[in-house]
């Protein structure tokens, strides 16, 4: 493939029962992005899932699609990760619908664009509240149940922007760097309870909603920096999240795994 040719994404691999028997909770699972792909991938890998999202209509549509493909409708709960009661309802609902859970996937996050000199306190705080504090709220609510079972795995969704500078992304980058630090700290605390906590760090996963919130021309510029000349498919990120939840990564905790082909 020459650099000027249009790259062809690989074919998604079949399920391999990596999560057979697992009961998984996924936040921000609606739509065609990483969350929706993660929900599908977990079911492909044999898991029973509970999915949540702040968008009720899109959450229902995602459940419809999964039910049509797999013949089983996942439990759904509308959850706003900026609201403690909403998060607690999700935890209780997951236990009620599945009997328990042993895997928790924190996918909720909020982006945006703005120069540091232009960002308002409200814009800064909104991104931090969803992306970082929302992850914290979910960990605080979800970990005690995993501790009681003395087993389980948590996978958080960070971003390479926590490592790599990109203009107009100060709030998002700071939030995702916080998710990385939170992951490492939670992993040390959870290890005493035989619970693992890891995170993925994607560079660029293409989905329709991303195009709606990205300034014109920026996506093409970012794609050109990727070694493969294309963005990741959302399922390629989901595959790594499944790996981190599975027994294949049984000795990994506190790790941040890049899902990236971007040039240094």
URHUSUL-V57105 format. One record per residue. N is the residue number from 0. RES is the residue in one small letter. D_LAST is the distance of its C-alpha to the last C-alpha in whole Angstrom. Layout:
n;res;d_last
N;RES;D_LAST
N;RES;D_LAST
This chain:
n;res;d_last
0;x;21
1;x;20
2;x;17
3;x;20
4;x;22
5;x;22
6;x;20
7;x;23
8;x;22
9;x;23
10;x;27
11;x;27
12;x;28
13;x;31
14;x;32
15;x;33
16;x;35
17;x;32
18;x;33
19;x;37
20;x;39
21;x;37
22;x;37
23;x;34
24;x;34
25;x;31
26;x;31
27;x;30
28;x;30
29;x;32
30;x;31
31;x;28
32;x;25
33;x;24
34;x;27
35;x;29
36;x;27
37;x;27
38;x;31
39;x;32
40;x;29
41;x;31
42;x;35
43;x;33
44;x;33
45;x;36
46;x;36
47;x;38
48;x;37
49;x;37
50;x;35
51;x;35
52;x;34
53;x;35
54;x;36
55;x;39
56;x;40
57;x;36
58;x;37
59;x;40
60;x;38
61;x;36
62;x;38
63;x;41
64;x;38
65;x;37
66;x;41
67;x;42
68;x;39
69;x;40
70;x;44
71;x;43
72;x;42
73;x;40
74;x;41
75;x;40
76;x;40
77;x;39
78;x;37
79;x;35
80;x;33
81;x;34
82;x;38
83;x;39
84;x;42
85;x;40
86;x;37
87;x;40
88;x;42
89;x;39
90;x;39
91;x;43
92;x;43
93;x;41
94;x;43
95;x;46
96;x;45
97;x;43
98;x;45
99;x;42
100;x;38
101;x;36
102;x;33
103;x;31
104;x;28
105;x;27
106;x;25
107;x;27
108;x;25
109;x;25
110;x;23
111;x;23
112;x;22
113;x;24
114;x;23
115;x;24
116;x;27
117;x;28
118;x;28
119;x;31
120;x;32
121;x;33
122;x;29
123;x;27
124;x;30
125;x;30
126;x;26
127;x;26
128;x;30
129;x;29
130;x;25
131;x;25
132;x;29
133;x;30
134;x;28
135;x;30
136;x;33
137;x;33
138;x;32
139;x;35
140;x;37
141;x;36
142;x;35
143;x;39
144;x;40
145;x;37
146;x;39
147;x;42
148;x;41
149;x;40
150;x;37
151;x;34
152;x;30
153;x;28
154;x;25
155;x;23
156;x;21
157;x;18
158;x;15
159;x;11
160;x;12
161;x;14
162;x;11
163;x;9
164;x;11
165;x;13
166;x;16
167;x;19
168;x;18
169;x;19
170;x;22
171;x;20
172;x;17
173;x;20
174;x;22
175;x;19
176;x;18
177;x;22
178;x;22
179;x;19
180;x;22
181;x;25
182;x;24
183;x;24
184;x;27
185;x;29
186;x;28
187;x;30
188;x;32
189;x;33
190;x;33
191;x;36
192;x;37
193;x;35
194;x;33
195;x;29
196;x;27
197;x;23
198;x;20
199;x;18
200;x;15
201;x;14
202;x;12
203;x;14
204;x;18
205;x;20
206;x;24
207;x;26
208;x;26
209;x;23
210;x;24
211;x;27
212;x;25
213;x;22
214;x;23
215;x;23
216;x;21
217;x;18
218;x;17
219;x;17
220;x;15
221;x;13
222;x;14
223;x;13
224;x;9
225;x;10
226;x;10
227;x;13
228;x;14
229;x;16
230;x;16
231;x;17
232;x;20
233;x;22
234;x;23
235;x;20
236;x;19
237;x;23
238;x;23
239;x;21
240;x;23
241;x;26
242;x;25
243;x;24
244;x;28
245;x;29
246;x;31
247;x;28
248;x;26
249;x;29
250;x;28
251;x;25
252;x;25
253;x;23
254;x;20
255;x;17
256;x;16
257;x;13
258;x;14
259;x;10
260;x;9
261;x;6
262;x;4
263;x;0
